[in-house]
């Protein structure tokens, strides 16, 4: 009996430690690793980079065009190991917001890959891409023949990055920096979100909105996510239906320590 109690105690300790680790991993607010957190903080220390150069020139100077990801059909300006800021050291001074638009997050990669492989989800649809980031998924939707696509991101620098990436792929794109989360009177029949569940309170806000959309109107809602802990803890979990799962590239796994694959889900 004593041995059993010791085993049970050890298991409880393991589960608590594992949960704490997962929670800490997710609480980087779109920063899956401490490596990236250091890079983010350096970027935040460079407000003059954007103000002096302008957002477009800042993006061009600090990113490079690459197809080294799950969707090589889409050329994207990203912050890669060949870019100077990628290797910058930690600096905790404040500045502009984090350059999440300069990275192609796991959820976004697999969602875009799925749509490229399954164009019937896109053709003729009116699509809202929430938290568009680098704009890859929205760009793919345009190339696949969507009727209308809006790339939505509240960061004006991200908006500029989206337009640069669209130009790189030979398409024009409509963008908006309005906060669309919470709006139910939209003309879009398809809502897509890639890697948006990085913070507990924000995940609850987004998923409550998605469930409300689902209850009010028939809309196709698709998300890409690598298995972030917050998404799995909320009531929306029982409404998720997995469409596909993908193995991440080695570079993506390195940049997002703790994730080896990611899945595409729809909400029913």
Secondary structure, DSSP 8 states (H G I E B T S, - for coil): -HHHHHHHHHHHHHHHHHHHHHHHHHTTSS--SHHHHHHHHHHHT-HHHHHHH-HHHHHHHH-EEE--SS-TTS-EEE--TTSGGGG--------S---GGGS--HHHHHHHHHHHH-GGGTTT-EEEEET-TT-HHHHHHHHHT-SEEEEE-S-HHHHHHHHHHHHHTT---EEE-S--TT------SEEEEES---SHHHHHHHHHHHHHHHHHS--EEEEEES--HHHHHSGGGGGEEEEEEEE--HHHHHHTTT-SEEEEEEE-
